Every structure is written in C-alpha cells, then in structure tokens.
C-alpha cells in the first residue's frame, strides 16, 4: 500500500493506493452501498461489504470528498479531498 498527500492552494489531497486485484468496472458504482461485496467478494469470500460504505458515511459527515478509481489486476486508488484542512485540526 502507498500513502501520499499533497496540498494545492487550500485543498489537501490524501491518496491511498494498493496493488491488489482491483475492482471490476461494473462494481464501482455500487462500492459505497452497505453489504455490497461485488465480484471480488463472491470470488474470495472474505468481504463484508461494509468497509467502503463506512468510509463513505464518515467522509460525507465530515464534508470530505472520496473518489475511487480501480483497474482489475493493477489495484485501486482512493483520493480523499479535504476542502479546508484547517477545519480538521481541532
């Protein structure tokens, strides 16, 4: 896994990347739904379908944008966008 962060003007970007199996394109629109495990969950049988759902719930509550891109066989990249990082320092 690779973590990186960058700042552009007043916006902080936190990027989390892996080199895992990747998420099939047909599954991407549903990954934020509770209990959705998709093709990989059925194939590997270890998924609960709650991880990205919970991350999405927390980011929405905090006003953080989450963007997910993925390529099968290459991995997944999640970008968290903090519009005003000073708000999260308290």
PDB file with one MODEL, atoms N, CA, C and O in Angstrom:
MODEL        1
ATOM      1  N   UNK A   1       0.832  -1.159   0.000  1.00  0.00           N
ATOM      2  CA  UNK A   1       0.000   0.000   0.000  1.00  0.00           C
ATOM      3  C   UNK A   1       0.887   1.235   0.000  1.00  0.00           C
ATOM      4  O   UNK A   1       1.969   1.247   0.586  1.00  0.00           O
ATOM      5  N   UNK A   2       0.406   2.264  -0.665  1.00  0.00           N
ATOM      6  CA  UNK A   2       1.143   3.513  -0.754  1.00  0.00           C
ATOM      7  C   UNK A   2       0.227   4.655  -0.309  1.00  0.00           C
ATOM      8  O   UNK A   2      -0.912   4.764  -0.764  1.00  0.00           O
ATOM      9  N   UNK A   3       0.735   5.494   0.573  1.00  0.00           N
ATOM     10  CA  UNK A   3       0.011   6.683   1.031  1.00  0.00           C
ATOM     11  C   UNK A   3       0.778   7.914   0.597  1.00  0.00           C
ATOM     12  O   UNK A   3       2.005   7.960   0.691  1.00  0.00           O
ATOM     13  N   UNK A   4       0.051   8.909   0.122  1.00  0.00           N
ATOM     14  CA  UNK A   4       0.698  10.168  -0.222  1.00  0.00           C
ATOM     15  C   UNK A   4      -0.278  11.306   0.033  1.00  0.00           C
ATOM     16  O   UNK A   4      -1.493  11.109   0.052  1.00  0.00           O
ATOM     17  N   UNK A   5       0.264  12.482   0.225  1.00  0.00           N
ATOM     18  CA  UNK A   5      -0.556  13.665   0.456  1.00  0.00           C
ATOM     19  C   UNK A   5       0.033  14.833  -0.311  1.00  0.00           C
ATOM     20  O   UNK A   5       1.247  14.933  -0.488  1.00  0.00           O
ATOM     21  N   UNK A   6      -0.840  15.707  -0.759  1.00  0.00           N
ATOM     22  CA  UNK A   6      -0.380  16.910  -1.438  1.00  0.00           C
ATOM     23  C   UNK A   6      -1.341  18.047  -1.099  1.00  0.00           C
ATOM     24  O   UNK A   6      -2.506  17.829  -0.767  1.00  0.00           O
ATOM     25  N   UNK A   7      -0.820  19.246  -1.193  1.00  0.00           N
ATOM     26  CA  UNK A   7      -1.609  20.437  -0.901  1.00  0.00           C
ATOM     27  C   UNK A   7      -1.595  21.325  -2.128  1.00  0.00           C
ATOM     28  O   UNK A   7      -0.533  21.632  -2.670  1.00  0.00           O
ATOM     29  N   UNK A   8      -2.772  21.735  -2.564  1.00  0.00           N
ATOM     30  CA  UNK A   8      -2.895  22.667  -3.686  1.00  0.00           C
ATOM     31  C   UNK A   8      -3.804  23.790  -3.236  1.00  0.00           C
ATOM     32  O   UNK A   8      -5.003  23.596  -3.037  1.00  0.00           O
ATOM     33  N   UNK A   9      -3.224  24.965  -3.078  1.00  0.00           N
ATOM     34  CA  UNK A   9      -3.917  26.139  -2.536  1.00  0.00           C
ATOM     35  C   UNK A   9      -4.503  25.774  -1.171  1.00  0.00           C
ATOM     36  O   UNK A   9      -3.736  25.479  -0.255  1.00  0.00           O
ATOM     37  N   UNK A  10      -5.798  25.781  -0.997  1.00  0.00           N
ATOM     38  CA  UNK A  10      -6.421  25.491   0.298  1.00  0.00           C
ATOM     39  C   UNK A  10      -7.027  24.090   0.341  1.00  0.00           C
ATOM     40  O   UNK A  10      -7.884  23.818   1.182  1.00  0.00           O
ATOM     41  N   UNK A  11      -6.600  23.204  -0.546  1.00  0.00           N
ATOM     42  CA  UNK A  11      -7.172  21.859  -0.626  1.00  0.00           C
ATOM     43  C   UNK A  11      -6.091  20.821  -0.367  1.00  0.00           C
ATOM     44  O   UNK A  11      -5.015  20.860  -0.964  1.00  0.00           O
ATOM     45  N   UNK A  12      -6.397  19.890   0.536  1.00  0.00           N
ATOM     46  CA  UNK A  12      -5.491  18.792   0.857  1.00  0.00           C
ATOM     47  C   UNK A  12      -6.001  17.520   0.198  1.00  0.00           C
ATOM     48  O   UNK A  12      -7.189  17.206   0.278  1.00  0.00           O
ATOM     49  N   UNK A  13      -5.105  16.791  -0.451  1.00  0.00           N
ATOM     50  CA  UNK A  13      -5.445  15.522  -1.085  1.00  0.00           C
ATOM     51  C   UNK A  13      -4.661  14.413  -0.393  1.00  0.00           C
ATOM     52  O   UNK A  13      -3.435  14.468  -0.302  1.00  0.00           O
ATOM     53  N   UNK A  14      -5.379  13.413   0.089  1.00  0.00           N
ATOM     54  CA  UNK A  14      -4.771  12.226   0.668  1.00  0.00           C
ATOM     55  C   UNK A  14      -5.077  11.072  -0.274  1.00  0.00           C
ATOM     56  O   UNK A  14      -6.239  10.782  -0.559  1.00  0.00           O
ATOM     57  N   UNK A  15      -4.021  10.413  -0.759  1.00  0.00           N
ATOM     58  CA  UNK A  15      -4.186   9.341  -1.738  1.00  0.00           C
ATOM     59  C   UNK A  15      -3.724   8.025  -1.134  1.00  0.00           C
ATOM     60  O   UNK A  15      -2.625   7.929  -0.587  1.00  0.00           O
ATOM     61  N   UNK A  16      -4.577   7.014  -1.239  1.00  0.00           N
ATOM     62  CA  UNK A  16      -4.284   5.671  -0.751  1.00  0.00           C
ATOM     63  C   UNK A  16      -4.353   4.746  -1.960  1.00  0.00           C
ATOM     64  O   UNK A  16      -5.387   4.651  -2.621  1.00  0.00           O
ATOM     65  N   UNK A  17      -3.245   4.066  -2.243  1.00  0.00           N
ATOM     66  CA  UNK A  17      -3.186   3.178  -3.411  1.00  0.00           C
ATOM     67  C   UNK A  17      -2.735   1.788  -2.993  1.00  0.00           C
ATOM     68  O   UNK A  17      -1.904   1.627  -2.100  1.00  0.00           O
ATOM     69  N   UNK A  18      -3.302   0.785  -3.659  1.00  0.00           N
ATOM     70  CA  UNK A  18      -2.822  -0.578  -3.447  1.00  0.00           C
ATOM     71  C   UNK A  18      -2.531  -1.216  -4.800  1.00  0.00           C
ATOM     72  O   UNK A  18      -2.874  -0.670  -5.849  1.00  0.00           O
ATOM     73  N   UNK A  19      -1.907  -2.358  -4.757  1.00  0.00           N
ATOM     74  CA  UNK A  19      -1.610  -3.113  -5.976  1.00  0.00           C
ATOM     75  C   UNK A  19      -2.350  -4.447  -5.918  1.00  0.00           C
ATOM     76  O   UNK A  19      -1.824  -5.486  -6.319  1.00  0.00           O
ATOM     77  N   UNK A  20      -3.582  -4.396  -5.411  1.00  0.00           N
ATOM     78  CA  UNK A  20      -4.391  -5.605  -5.250  1.00  0.00           C
ATOM     79  C   UNK A  20      -5.062  -6.041  -6.537  1.00  0.00           C
ATOM     80  O   UNK A  20      -4.632  -5.685  -7.635  1.00  0.00           O
ATOM     81  N   UNK A  21      -6.123  -6.816  -6.384  1.00  0.00           N
ATOM     82  CA  UNK A  21      -6.815  -7.405  -7.534  1.00  0.00           C
ATOM     83  C   UNK A  21      -7.606  -6.382  -8.322  1.00  0.00           C
ATOM     84  O   UNK A  21      -7.948  -6.629  -9.479  1.00  0.00           O
ATOM     85  N   UNK A  22      -7.907  -5.235  -7.722  1.00  0.00           N
ATOM     86  CA  UNK A  22      -8.684  -4.212  -8.404  1.00  0.00           C
ATOM     87  C   UNK A  22     -10.173  -4.507  -8.346  1.00  0.00           C
ATOM     88  O   UNK A  22     -10.586  -5.629  -8.050  1.00  0.00           O
ATOM     89  N   UNK A  23     -10.959  -3.507  -8.626  1.00  0.00           N
ATOM     90  CA  UNK A  23     -12.416  -3.613  -8.597  1.00  0.00           C
ATOM     91  C   UNK A  23     -12.926  -3.584 -10.031  1.00  0.00           C
ATOM     92  O   UNK A  23     -12.597  -2.663 -10.779  1.00  0.00           O
ATOM     93  N   UNK A  24     -13.724  -4.571 -10.430  1.00  0.00           N
ATOM     94  CA  UNK A  24     -14.264  -4.577 -11.795  1.00  0.00           C
ATOM     95  C   UNK A  24     -15.088  -3.315 -12.069  1.00  0.00           C
ATOM     96  O   UNK A  24     -15.787  -2.842 -11.174  1.00  0.00           O
ATOM     97  N   UNK A  25     -15.024  -2.767 -13.266  1.00  0.00           N
ATOM     98  CA  UNK A  25     -15.749  -1.533 -13.600  1.00  0.00           C
ATOM     99  C   UNK A  25     -17.245  -1.608 -13.286  1.00  0.00           C
ATOM    100  O   UNK A  25     -17.830  -0.615 -12.853  1.00  0.00           O
ATOM    101  N   UNK A  26     -17.856  -2.742 -13.495  1.00  0.00           N
ATOM    102  CA  UNK A  26     -19.280  -2.886 -13.233  1.00  0.00           C
ATOM    103  C   UNK A  26     -19.640  -2.789 -11.757  1.00  0.00           C
ATOM    104  O   UNK A  26     -20.784  -2.495 -11.412  1.00  0.00           O
ATOM    105  N   UNK A  27     -18.668  -3.034 -10.886  1.00  0.00           N
ATOM    106  CA  UNK A  27     -18.903  -2.970  -9.445  1.00  0.00           C
ATOM    107  C   UNK A  27     -18.679  -1.573  -8.868  1.00  0.00           C
ATOM    108  O   UNK A  27     -19.238  -1.246  -7.822  1.00  0.00           O
ATOM    109  N   UNK A  28     -17.879  -0.753  -9.527  1.00  0.00           N
ATOM    110  CA  UNK A  28     -17.520   0.560  -8.982  1.00  0.00           C
ATOM    111  C   UNK A  28     -18.717   1.431  -8.592  1.00  0.00           C
ATOM    112  O   UNK A  28     -18.658   2.074  -7.544  1.00  0.00           O
ATOM    113  N   UNK A  29     -19.793   1.489  -9.372  1.00  0.00           N
ATOM    114  CA  UNK A  29     -20.909   2.353  -8.971  1.00  0.00           C
ATOM    115  C   UNK A  29     -21.584   1.934  -7.664  1.00  0.00           C
ATOM    116  O   UNK A  29     -22.293   2.740  -7.061  1.00  0.00           O
ATOM    117  N   UNK A  30     -21.384   0.714  -7.219  1.00  0.00           N
ATOM    118  CA  UNK A  30     -22.081   0.219  -6.034  1.00  0.00           C
ATOM    119  C   UNK A  30     -21.192   0.034  -4.807  1.00  0.00           C
ATOM    120  O   UNK A  30     -21.685  -0.408  -3.770  1.00  0.00           O
ATOM    121  N   UNK A  31     -19.919   0.350  -4.883  1.00  0.00           N
ATOM    122  CA  UNK A  31     -19.000   0.031  -3.784  1.00  0.00           C
ATOM    123  C   UNK A  31     -19.300   0.778  -2.487  1.00  0.00           C
ATOM    124  O   UNK A  31     -18.829   0.371  -1.425  1.00  0.00           O
ATOM    125  N   UNK A  32     -20.068   1.853  -2.552  1.00  0.00           N
ATOM    126  CA  UNK A  32     -20.389   2.614  -1.346  1.00  0.00           C
ATOM    127  C   UNK A  32     -21.696   2.152  -0.700  1.00  0.00           C
ATOM    128  O   UNK A  32     -22.127   2.723   0.302  1.00  0.00           O
ATOM    129  N   UNK A  33     -22.322   1.134  -1.260  1.00  0.00           N
ATOM    130  CA  UNK A  33     -23.567   0.613  -0.712  1.00  0.00           C
ATOM    131  C   UNK A  33     -23.270  -0.402   0.391  1.00  0.00           C
ATOM    132  O   UNK A  33     -22.352  -1.215   0.275  1.00  0.00           O
ATOM    133  N   UNK A  34     -24.055  -0.341   1.452  1.00  0.00           N
ATOM    134  CA  UNK A  34     -23.879  -1.281   2.564  1.00  0.00           C
ATOM    135  C   UNK A  34     -24.069  -2.714   2.092  1.00  0.00           C
ATOM    136  O   UNK A  34     -25.011  -3.019   1.361  1.00  0.00           O
ATOM    137  N   UNK A  35     -23.167  -3.586   2.515  1.00  0.00           N
ATOM    138  CA  UNK A  35     -23.191  -5.025   2.264  1.00  0.00           C
ATOM    139  C   UNK A  35     -22.922  -5.430   0.813  1.00  0.00           C
ATOM    140  O   UNK A  35     -23.060  -6.604   0.469  1.00  0.00           O
ATOM    141  N   UNK A  36     -22.541  -4.480  -0.040  1.00  0.00           N
ATOM    142  CA  UNK A  36     -22.214  -4.846  -1.425  1.00  0.00           C
ATOM    143  C   UNK A  36     -20.797  -5.400  -1.469  1.00  0.00           C
ATOM    144  O   UNK A  36     -19.844  -4.697  -1.134  1.00  0.00           O
ATOM    145  N   UNK A  37     -20.655  -6.641  -1.874  1.00  0.00           N
ATOM    146  CA  UNK A  37     -19.328  -7.255  -1.940  1.00  0.00           C
ATOM    147  C   UNK A  37     -18.834  -7.416  -3.370  1.00  0.00           C
ATOM    148  O   UNK A  37     -17.630  -7.545  -3.594  1.00  0.00           O
ATOM    149  N   UNK A  38     -19.725  -7.411  -4.322  1.00  0.00           N
ATOM    150  CA  UNK A  38     -19.331  -7.467  -5.717  1.00  0.00           C
ATOM    151  C   UNK A  38     -18.676  -8.772  -6.134  1.00  0.00           C
ATOM    152  O   UNK A  38     -18.691  -9.770  -5.412  1.00  0.00           O
ATOM    153  N   UNK A  39     -18.109  -8.724  -7.313  1.00  0.00           N
ATOM    154  CA  UNK A  39     -17.481  -9.903  -7.910  1.00  0.00           C
ATOM    155  C   UNK A  39     -16.337 -10.439  -7.046  1.00  0.00           C
ATOM    156  O   UNK A  39     -16.219 -11.649  -6.851  1.00  0.00           O
ATOM    157  N   UNK A  40     -15.497  -9.541  -6.529  1.00  0.00           N
ATOM    158  CA  UNK A  40     -14.362  -9.988  -5.713  1.00  0.00           C
ATOM    159  C   UNK A  40     -14.819 -10.604  -4.395  1.00  0.00           C
ATOM    160  O   UNK A  40     -14.216 -11.565  -3.918  1.00  0.00           O
ATOM    161  N   UNK A  41     -15.864 -10.066  -3.814  1.00  0.00           N
ATOM    162  CA  UNK A  41     -16.383 -10.619  -2.568  1.00  0.00           C
ATOM    163  C   UNK A  41     -16.900 -12.034  -2.744  1.00  0.00           C
ATOM    164  O   UNK A  41     -16.730 -12.883  -1.869  1.00  0.00           O
ATOM    165  N   UNK A  42     -17.528 -12.279  -3.875  1.00  0.00           N
ATOM    166  CA  UNK A  42     -18.007 -13.633  -4.159  1.00  0.00           C
ATOM    167  C   UNK A  42     -16.851 -14.576  -4.467  1.00  0.00           C
ATOM    168  O   UNK A  42     -16.889 -15.753  -4.109  1.00  0.00           O
ATOM    169  N   UNK A  43     -15.834 -14.060  -5.124  1.00  0.00           N
ATOM    170  CA  UNK A  43     -14.699 -14.908  -5.503  1.00  0.00           C
ATOM    171  C   UNK A  43     -13.811 -15.246  -4.312  1.00  0.00           C
ATOM    172  O   UNK A  43     -13.361 -16.386  -4.188  1.00  0.00           O
ATOM    173  N   UNK A  44     -13.551 -14.286  -3.437  1.00  0.00           N
ATOM    174  CA  UNK A  44     -12.630 -14.513  -2.331  1.00  0.00           C
ATOM    175  C   UNK A  44     -13.332 -14.836  -1.017  1.00  0.00           C
ATOM    176  O   UNK A  44     -12.712 -15.398  -0.114  1.00  0.00           O
ATOM    177  N   UNK A  45     -14.603 -14.495  -0.891  1.00  0.00           N
ATOM    178  CA  UNK A  45     -15.413 -14.872   0.253  1.00  0.00           C
ATOM    179  C   UNK A  45     -15.051 -14.247   1.590  1.00  0.00           C
ATOM    180  O   UNK A  45     -15.548 -14.709   2.618  1.00  0.00           O
ATOM    181  N   UNK A  46     -14.218 -13.231   1.627  1.00  0.00           N
ATOM    182  CA  UNK A  46     -13.827 -12.624   2.901  1.00  0.00           C
ATOM    183  C   UNK A  46     -14.422 -11.233   3.100  1.00  0.00           C
ATOM    184  O   UNK A  46     -14.223 -10.625   4.152  1.00  0.00           O
ATOM    185  N   UNK A  47     -15.127 -10.735   2.134  1.00  0.00           N
ATOM    186  CA  UNK A  47     -15.642  -9.371   2.199  1.00  0.00           C
ATOM    187  C   UNK A  47     -16.963  -9.297   2.966  1.00  0.00           C
ATOM    188  O   UNK A  47     -17.786 -10.211   2.914  1.00  0.00           O
ATOM    189  N   UNK A  48     -17.139  -8.185   3.679  1.00  0.00           N
ATOM    190  CA  UNK A  48     -18.408  -7.944   4.369  1.00  0.00           C
ATOM    191  C   UNK A  48     -19.243  -6.905   3.629  1.00  0.00           C
ATOM    192  O   UNK A  48     -20.452  -6.811   3.841  1.00  0.00           O
ATOM    193  N   UNK A  49     -18.602  -6.128   2.765  1.00  0.00           N
ATOM    194  CA  UNK A  49     -19.321  -5.072   2.068  1.00  0.00           C
ATOM    195  C   UNK A  49     -19.570  -3.852   2.933  1.00  0.00           C
ATOM    196  O   UNK A  49     -20.423  -3.028   2.605  1.00  0.00           O
ATOM    197  N   UNK A  50     -18.842  -3.722   4.031  1.00  0.00           N
ATOM    198  CA  UNK A  50     -19.069  -2.598   4.930  1.00  0.00           C
ATOM    199  C   UNK A  50     -17.931  -1.576   4.935  1.00  0.00           C
ATOM    200  O   UNK A  50     -18.153  -0.431   5.329  1.00  0.00           O
ATOM    201  N   UNK A  51     -16.734  -1.947   4.515  1.00  0.00           N
ATOM    202  CA  UNK A  51     -15.573  -1.056   4.599  1.00  0.00           C
ATOM    203  C   UNK A  51     -15.754   0.263   3.882  1.00  0.00           C
ATOM    204  O   UNK A  51     -15.703   1.319   4.513  1.00  0.00           O
ATOM    205  N   UNK A  52     -15.964   0.228   2.580  1.00  0.00           N
ATOM    206  CA  UNK A  52     -16.099   1.475   1.825  1.00  0.00           C
ATOM    207  C   UNK A  52     -17.413   2.174   2.130  1.00  0.00           C
ATOM    208  O   UNK A  52     -17.507   3.395   2.006  1.00  0.00           O
ATOM    209  N   UNK A  53     -18.427   1.418   2.527  1.00  0.00           N
ATOM    210  CA  UNK A  53     -19.678   2.040   2.958  1.00  0.00           C
ATOM    211  C   UNK A  53     -19.422   2.925   4.183  1.00  0.00           C
ATOM    212  O   UNK A  53     -19.865   4.073   4.220  1.00  0.00           O
ATOM    213  N   UNK A  54     -18.713   2.398   5.178  1.00  0.00           N
ATOM    214  CA  UNK A  54     -18.430   3.164   6.390  1.00  0.00           C
ATOM    215  C   UNK A  54     -17.536   4.366   6.107  1.00  0.00           C
ATOM    216  O   UNK A  54     -17.758   5.450   6.647  1.00  0.00           O
ATOM    217  N   UNK A  55     -16.530   4.174   5.263  1.00  0.00           N
ATOM    218  CA  UNK A  55     -15.668   5.302   4.890  1.00  0.00           C
ATOM    219  C   UNK A  55     -16.503   6.387   4.221  1.00  0.00           C
ATOM    220  O   UNK A  55     -16.322   7.572   4.501  1.00  0.00           O
ATOM    221  N   UNK A  56     -17.408   5.991   3.345  1.00  0.00           N
ATOM    222  CA  UNK A  56     -18.263   6.959   2.663  1.00  0.00           C
ATOM    223  C   UNK A  56     -19.149   7.708   3.657  1.00  0.00           C
ATOM    224  O   UNK A  56     -19.321   8.920   3.534  1.00  0.00           O
ATOM    225  N   UNK A  57     -19.708   7.011   4.630  1.00  0.00           N
ATOM    226  CA  UNK A  57     -20.560   7.660   5.631  1.00  0.00           C
ATOM    227  C   UNK A  57     -19.777   8.701   6.433  1.00  0.00           C
ATOM    228  O   UNK A  57     -20.266   9.807   6.665  1.00  0.00           O
ATOM    229  N   UNK A  58     -18.572   8.347   6.852  1.00  0.00           N
ATOM    230  CA  UNK A  58     -17.750   9.264   7.642  1.00  0.00           C
ATOM    231  C   UNK A  58     -17.311  10.460   6.806  1.00  0.00           C
ATOM    232  O   UNK A  58     -17.378  11.599   7.269  1.00  0.00           O
ATOM    233  N   UNK A  59     -16.865  10.210   5.587  1.00  0.00           N
ATOM    234  CA  UNK A  59     -16.405  11.328   4.752  1.00  0.00           C
ATOM    235  C   UNK A  59     -17.550  12.284   4.442  1.00  0.00           C
ATOM    236  O   UNK A  59     -17.353  13.499   4.429  1.00  0.00           O
ATOM    237  N   UNK A  60     -18.735  11.755   4.193  1.00  0.00           N
ATOM    238  CA  UNK A  60     -19.882  12.640   3.947  1.00  0.00           C
ATOM    239  C   UNK A  60     -20.173  13.505   5.166  1.00  0.00           C
ATOM    240  O   UNK A  60     -20.422  14.704   5.040  1.00  0.00           O
ATOM    241  N   UNK A  61     -20.140  12.899   6.334  1.00  0.00           N
ATOM    242  CA  UNK A  61     -20.425  13.631   7.574  1.00  0.00           C
ATOM    243  C   UNK A  61     -19.402  14.745   7.808  1.00  0.00           C
ATOM    244  O   UNK A  61     -19.741  15.806   8.333  1.00  0.00           O
ATOM    245  N   UNK A  62     -18.151  14.499   7.415  1.00  0.00           N
ATOM    246  CA  UNK A  62     -17.076  15.472   7.634  1.00  0.00           C
ATOM    247  C   UNK A  62     -16.890  16.441   6.464  1.00  0.00           C
ATOM    248  O   UNK A  62     -16.066  17.352   6.545  1.00  0.00           O
ATOM    249  N   UNK A  63     -17.639  16.258   5.390  1.00  0.00           N
ATOM    250  CA  UNK A  63     -17.503  17.136   4.233  1.00  0.00           C
ATOM    251  C   UNK A  63     -16.272  16.854   3.394  1.00  0.00           C
ATOM    252  O   UNK A  63     -15.761  17.742   2.714  1.00  0.00           O
ATOM    253  N   UNK A  64     -15.796  15.616   3.442  1.00  0.00           N
ATOM    254  CA  UNK A  64     -14.625  15.192   2.670  1.00  0.00           C
ATOM    255  C   UNK A  64     -15.112  14.427   1.450  1.00  0.00           C
ATOM    256  O   UNK A  64     -16.001  13.582   1.556  1.00  0.00           O
ATOM    257  N   UNK A  65     -14.535  14.720   0.300  1.00  0.00           N
ATOM    258  CA  UNK A  65     -14.913  14.015  -0.925  1.00  0.00           C
ATOM    259  C   UNK A  65     -14.055  12.763  -1.072  1.00  0.00           C
ATOM    260  O   UNK A  65     -12.847  12.805  -0.838  1.00  0.00           O
ATOM    261  N   UNK A  66     -14.686  11.630  -1.463  1.00  0.00           N
ATOM    262  CA  UNK A  66     -13.954  10.394  -1.715  1.00  0.00           C
ATOM    263  C   UNK A  66     -14.145  10.009  -3.176  1.00  0.00           C
ATOM    264  O   UNK A  66     -15.269   9.875  -3.660  1.00  0.00           O
ATOM    265  N   UNK A  67     -13.022   9.833  -3.866  1.00  0.00           N
ATOM    266  CA  UNK A  67     -13.051   9.401  -5.265  1.00  0.00           C
ATOM    267  C   UNK A  67     -12.293   8.078  -5.375  1.00  0.00           C
ATOM    268  O   UNK A  67     -11.169   7.963  -4.885  1.00  0.00           O
ATOM    269  N   UNK A  68     -12.900   7.084  -6.012  1.00  0.00           N
ATOM    270  CA  UNK A  68     -12.282   5.763  -6.149  1.00  0.00           C
ATOM    271  C   UNK A  68     -12.115   5.429  -7.623  1.00  0.00           C
ATOM    272  O   UNK A  68     -13.066   5.500  -8.402  1.00  0.00           O
ATOM    273  N   UNK A  69     -10.896   5.064  -7.992  1.00  0.00           N
ATOM    274  CA  UNK A  69     -10.625   4.540  -9.329  1.00  0.00           C
ATOM    275  C   UNK A  69      -9.930   3.193  -9.155  1.00  0.00           C
ATOM    276  O   UNK A  69      -9.236   2.966  -8.164  1.00  0.00           O
ATOM    277  N   UNK A  70     -10.122   2.312 -10.116  1.00  0.00           N
ATOM    278  CA  UNK A  70      -9.534   0.986  -9.987  1.00  0.00           C
ATOM    279  C   UNK A  70      -9.370   0.341 -11.349  1.00  0.00           C
ATOM    280  O   UNK A  70     -10.120   0.618 -12.285  1.00  0.00           O
ATOM    281  N   UNK A  71      -8.371  -0.528 -11.438  1.00  0.00           N
ATOM    282  CA  UNK A  71      -8.145  -1.331 -12.638  1.00  0.00           C
ATOM    283  C   UNK A  71      -7.945  -2.767 -12.186  1.00  0.00           C
ATOM    284  O   UNK A  71      -7.121  -3.055 -11.319  1.00  0.00           O
ATOM    285  N   UNK A  72      -8.709  -3.653 -12.787  1.00  0.00           N
ATOM    286  CA  UNK A  72      -8.590  -5.073 -12.451  1.00  0.00           C
ATOM    287  C   UNK A  72      -7.160  -5.531 -12.742  1.00  0.00           C
ATOM    288  O   UNK A  72      -6.611  -5.266 -13.812  1.00  0.00           O
ATOM    289  N   UNK A  73      -6.579  -6.216 -11.776  1.00  0.00           N
ATOM    290  CA  UNK A  73      -5.220  -6.731 -11.923  1.00  0.00           C
ATOM    291  C   UNK A  73      -4.126  -5.732 -11.620  1.00  0.00           C
ATOM    292  O   UNK A  73      -2.951  -6.099 -11.582  1.00  0.00           O
ATOM    293  N   UNK A  74      -4.487  -4.466 -11.404  1.00  0.00           N
ATOM    294  CA  UNK A  74      -3.471  -3.439 -11.134  1.00  0.00           C
ATOM    295  C   UNK A  74      -3.642  -2.766  -9.784  1.00  0.00           C
ATOM    296  O   UNK A  74      -2.656  -2.326  -9.193  1.00  0.00           O
ATOM    297  N   UNK A  75      -4.866  -2.676  -9.280  1.00  0.00           N
ATOM    298  CA  UNK A  75      -5.072  -2.079  -7.967  1.00  0.00           C
ATOM    299  C   UNK A  75      -6.113  -0.988  -7.938  1.00  0.00           C
ATOM    300  O   UNK A  75      -6.783  -0.704  -8.931  1.00  0.00           O
ATOM    301  N   UNK A  76      -6.231  -0.384  -6.770  1.00  0.00           N
ATOM    302  CA  UNK A  76      -7.254   0.624  -6.503  1.00  0.00           C
ATOM    303  C   UNK A  76      -6.608   1.876  -5.923  1.00  0.00           C
ATOM    304  O   UNK A  76      -5.639   1.801  -5.167  1.00  0.00           O
ATOM    305  N   UNK A  77      -7.159   3.020  -6.288  1.00  0.00           N
ATOM    306  CA  UNK A  77      -6.671   4.308  -5.799  1.00  0.00           C
ATOM    307  C   UNK A  77      -7.860   5.073  -5.220  1.00  0.00           C
ATOM    308  O   UNK A  77      -8.863   5.292  -5.899  1.00  0.00           O
ATOM    309  N   UNK A  78      -7.732   5.473  -3.958  1.00  0.00           N
ATOM    310  CA  UNK A  78      -8.762   6.261  -3.300  1.00  0.00           C
ATOM    311  C   UNK A  78      -8.165   7.623  -2.978  1.00  0.00           C
ATOM    312  O   UNK A  78      -7.114   7.717  -2.344  1.00  0.00           O
ATOM    313  N   UNK A  79      -8.841   8.670  -3.417  1.00  0.00           N
ATOM    314  CA  UNK A  79      -8.404  10.033  -3.140  1.00  0.00           C
ATOM    315  C   UNK A  79      -9.424  10.695  -2.225  1.00  0.00           C
ATOM    316  O   UNK A  79     -10.608  10.783  -2.551  1.00  0.00           O
ATOM    317  N   UNK A  80      -8.946  11.156  -1.077  1.00  0.00           N
ATOM    318  CA  UNK A  80      -9.779  11.910  -0.145  1.00  0.00           C
ATOM    319  C   UNK A  80      -9.414  13.380  -0.301  1.00  0.00           C
ATOM    320  O   UNK A  80      -8.246  13.752  -0.194  1.00  0.00           O
ATOM    321  N   UNK A  81     -10.410  14.205  -0.552  1.00  0.00           N
ATOM    322  CA  UNK A  81     -10.192  15.632  -0.769  1.00  0.00           C
ATOM    323  C   UNK A  81     -10.762  16.413   0.407  1.00  0.00           C
ATOM    324  O   UNK A  81     -11.967  16.395   0.657  1.00  0.00           O
ATOM    325  N   UNK A  82      -9.881  17.095   1.120  1.00  0.00           N
ATOM    326  CA  UNK A  82     -10.253  17.926   2.257  1.00  0.00           C
ATOM    327  C   UNK A  82     -10.300  19.370   1.758  1.00  0.00           C
ATOM    328  O   UNK A  82      -9.249  19.959   1.506  1.00  0.00           O
ATOM    329  N   UNK A  83     -11.487  19.953   1.610  1.00  0.00           N
ATOM    330  CA  UNK A  83     -11.586  21.279   1.006  1.00  0.00           C
ATOM    331  C   UNK A  83     -10.934  22.390   1.825  1.00  0.00           C
ATOM    332  O   UNK A  83     -10.428  23.349   1.243  1.00  0.00           O
ATOM    333  N   UNK A  84     -10.929  22.295   3.150  1.00  0.00           N
ATOM    334  CA  UNK A  84     -10.287  23.300   4.001  1.00  0.00           C
ATOM    335  C   UNK A  84      -9.664  22.573   5.185  1.00  0.00           C
ATOM    336  O   UNK A  84     -10.311  22.419   6.221  1.00  0.00           O
ATOM    337  N   UNK A  85      -8.423  22.126   5.050  1.00  0.00           N
ATOM    338  CA  UNK A  85      -7.793  21.289   6.083  1.00  0.00           C
ATOM    339  C   UNK A  85      -7.751  21.928   7.459  1.00  0.00           C
ATOM    340  O   UNK A  85      -7.689  21.211   8.457  1.00  0.00           O
ATOM    341  N   UNK A  86      -7.784  23.248   7.547  1.00  0.00           N
ATOM    342  CA  UNK A  86      -7.739  23.908   8.859  1.00  0.00           C
ATOM    343  C   UNK A  86      -8.937  23.504   9.713  1.00  0.00           C
ATOM    344  O   UNK A  86      -8.834  23.509  10.940  1.00  0.00           O
ATOM    345  N   UNK A  87     -10.045  23.160   9.116  1.00  0.00           N
ATOM    346  CA  UNK A  87     -11.244  22.753   9.844  1.00  0.00           C
ATOM    347  C   UNK A  87     -11.049  21.446  10.606  1.00  0.00           C
ATOM    348  O   UNK A  87     -11.764  21.198  11.577  1.00  0.00           O
ATOM    349  N   UNK A  88     -10.096  20.600  10.193  1.00  0.00           N
ATOM    350  CA  UNK A  88      -9.916  19.273  10.769  1.00  0.00           C
ATOM    351  C   UNK A  88      -8.809  19.229  11.813  1.00  0.00           C
ATOM    352  O   UNK A  88      -8.456  18.145  12.278  1.00  0.00           O
ATOM    353  N   UNK A  89      -8.256  20.361  12.191  1.00  0.00           N
ATOM    354  CA  UNK A  89      -7.133  20.382  13.135  1.00  0.00           C
ATOM    355  C   UNK A  89      -7.570  20.351  14.585  1.00  0.00           C
ATOM    356  O   UNK A  89      -6.745  20.062  15.451  1.00  0.00           O
ATOM    357  N   UNK A  90      -8.810  20.631  14.889  1.00  0.00           N
ATOM    358  CA  UNK A  90      -9.274  20.674  16.281  1.00  0.00           C
ATOM    359  C   UNK A  90      -9.493  19.296  16.843  1.00  0.00           C
ATOM    360  O   UNK A  90      -9.883  19.157  18.002  1.00  0.00           O
TER     361      UNK A  90
ENDMDL
END
